[in-house]
Amino acid sequence: MNDIWWHTTGEGNCHLVLLHGWGLNAQVWDCITAELASHFTLHLVDLPGYGRSQGFGALTLDEMAEIVLARAPQKAIWLGWSLGGLVASQVALTAADRVSALVTVASSPCFSAEGDWPGIKPEVLSGFQQQLREDFQRTVERFLALQTMGTETARADARKLKSAVLALPIPGEAVLNGGLEILKTVDLCEPLAGLTLPFLRIYGRLDGLVPRKIVPLLDEMWPASESVMFLKAAHAPFISHPEEFCQALVDLKARML
């Protein structure tokens, strides 16, 4: 079995696993790693097939969660951004005893719009899959630009995301297609409704990929969870608002003690 890249840093008896989003790698956390490492023992991960975790093909959500869980500490806060939010959520569903709290960032239990459910139109996700075959790099760059659109620091934030992608090996087409397939087909709304552990959801009001309309819907569907909205953030609130983002996690830790 192929191994994944995993780096542990920081101090403290509270472990925090950070899972990145589609097309990226653990370098996206560089802007907050130093601050968080003074409060947590951090576990930085390149998801299977991404960054330094090469040698994987397209995987299901269950498979990704299983591979990451195999390297994880026995008990940790699991934080997942975007696609990583689905992976962290799946870990919480399958191994709740290993999860002290779940944090999802700019993530949705169901990314694909269906009926009255707000999300990304399935044809848009299918279009990305088609475009990957035609112009691999431009498609990834377009997706990164969407993640910061509308914020006051959009161009600088997009450059940070792009530099994280280009700093390491780019995922193969099969891996990226597999990730898009997860975003297109997975729905964890009902399974997560039964989650009893601490659950924090962080959103950006300007997010073009996870519509803010889902926040009140999930507040009602998951009354035991807590939601935080960053008013001037888009899909990457930890890049545009690093201090406020870190404080939200430190506050969560304080509530758990």
N, C-alpha and C positions, 0 to 999 in steps of 0.2 A: 504494500500500500504506500502511495506517495505521502510525503510529509508536508506540512505547511509551515511557513515562516512565522515564528512566534518570538516576541521580545518582551521581557519583563523588566520594569524599571520602577523607581519610586520607593516610598516607604509607608509604613502603616499596616495595620492588620485588616484593613478593608480593601478587598481586591476589586478591581474594576476592569472588565473586559470590553475593549472597544472594537466594534465591527464596522468597516467602511461600506460605502455604497457601490453601485454598479459601475464598472469600468475603471475603478480607482484602486487604491491600496492604502496601507496604514500611514503613509506619509501625509495624508490629509490632516492628521491630528497634530502635526508638528507645531502649529500655532498655539496649542493649549497643553501640550505634553508637559512642559516644565511646570506650569501652574498646578495641573492635576497631580503630578508626581509628588508634590509637597503634601498632598492630602490622602492619596491612595497608592496602593501597589498596582501599577498599570500593566495590563497585558495587551500589547499591540499586535494585531493579527493581520496578515494578508490572507483573505479568503481563498479557498481552493481554486487555483487557476489564475489568480490575480497577483500582480507584483512579483514577489519572490517565491510564491507558492506555485511553481510551475509543474507541469506533468499531469494536469487534470483535464478532462473533457467537460462536456455539459453535464451538470448535476441537477438532481431534484432538490427541493428545499430540505426534505428529510435527510438526504445524503450530506448536504452542506453542514447542517446542524450537527449531525453525528460526527463528522470529521473534526469540526472545531471543538466540540465538547470533549473529545478524546484527549486534547492537549490542555484543557482548562483546569484551574484550581478547583478544589472540592466545593468551595462556596464563593460566590462573587456576585457583584452587581453586573448585570449584562446590559450594555448599551449598544444599540444598533442604529445606524443612520441609513435611511432610505431602504434599499434592498437589505442592508445589514439589520434593519429593524425587523424584517420578516425572519431572518436567521435567528436573531436573539429571541424573538417571540416563540419560534419553534423549539428552541432549547428550553425555554420556560415551560412549554406545554409538555415536553417529553421528559424533562428532568427537573421538576420544580424544586426538589430537595437540594439541587446544586445552585439554585438562584436565590440570592437574598433580596434582590429587587430587579425589576425590568424597566429599562428606559428606552423609549423609541424616539428618534429624532427625525423630523420631516419624513415620517413614514406613515404608511396606511396598512391596515390589515387586508385591504383589497384595493390595489392600485388601479385596477381597470374599471372604468365607468360602465355601469350596467343599470338600466331602468332609471330609477330616481337616485341611484348611488353616485355621488360626485367622484370623479377620478380622471385618469387619462383614457381617452377614447381608444378602444381596442385597435382600430385601424391605424392610429398613430404609432402604437407599439409595433404593429405588424410592419408599418412603413419603416421604422428604425431597423427591423430585422432585414428588410429588403435592401435598405441603404448600406447596411454593413457589408453586404456582398459586393456592392458597387463601388463604395468609397469609404473604406474602413476608418481612416484617420479623421476625415471630415465629419463623419457621423458621430464619432466620439466627441469631437470638439463642439459640435452643435449641441449635443446633450449637456455638456459642461456649461455652455453659455446659458442654456435654459435654467440652470440651477441657481444662477445669481441675478437673473434679469429683474430689474425694478428696484434694486437696492441702491443706496447712495454710493456704495463702494463696489458696484457691479463689476467694473473692468478689472480692478485690483483683485477682487475675490476670484474671478474667472481665471486670472493668471496664476493664482495660487493653486487652484485645482488642476490646471493644465500642467504646471511644473511638477505636481505630484504624480501625474500620469506619465510624463516624459522621463522622469528620473529613474524609472524602473521598467522592466520588460512589459510591453503592452499585452493584455490578455488575448488569447487566440479567438478567432471568430466563433468557434463552437462554444467556448466558455461564455462569451458575451451573449450569444443567442440563447444559451441556457438560462442566463440571468433574466433576459427579456421575457422568456417563456414563463418564468416564475412570476414576474411582475404582471404578466398578462392573465395568468390563470389562477393564482392562489387567492383564497378567501379565508382568512382566519377570524372573521367577525364573531361567529358563534363560539368557536373553541376558546377564544380569549375572554369571553364573557364569564367563564367559570374560574378565571384566574383569581387566586386569593392573596397572592403575595403583593408587596408594594409595587405600584405600576405608575410611572411618570411618563407623560407624553409631551414632547416639546415640538412646537410648530413655528413657522415663519408666516406672518400674515400675507406676505407678498409671494408665497410659494406658488409657482406655476405648474408644479407636478403633483403636489398634494393639496388640493383645494381647501381653503379654510372652512368651507361649508361642512366638512366631515367632523370638525371639532365638536360642535354641539350634538351631532348625531351620536358620536362615540361617548360623549359625556353622559348621555341618556342611556346608551346601550351598556356602558361599563361604569356604573356609578361609583364603584370602589376605586377607580383609577383617578389620577389627577392630571389636568392639562395646563400647560403654560404656553402662552402665545407671545412671540417676539414681534412687536408691531412693525418694525422696519427691516425685518429679516426675510429672506426668501428660503431657498431649499438647503442652504448651508449656514445655519445660524451660529455655529461654532467658529466659522471663519469671519463673518461680518460683525459678530458681537461676542468675542471670546471671553471677556471678563464676566458679563452677565451669564453666559452659558456655564462657565466653571462654577459660578456662585450657586446656580440652580442645583448642581450636583453636590456641592459642599452642603447646601441646605438639606438635600435629601439624606445625605449621610447623617447629619445631625438629628434628623427626625427618627432615624432608624436606631440610634443609640439608646 
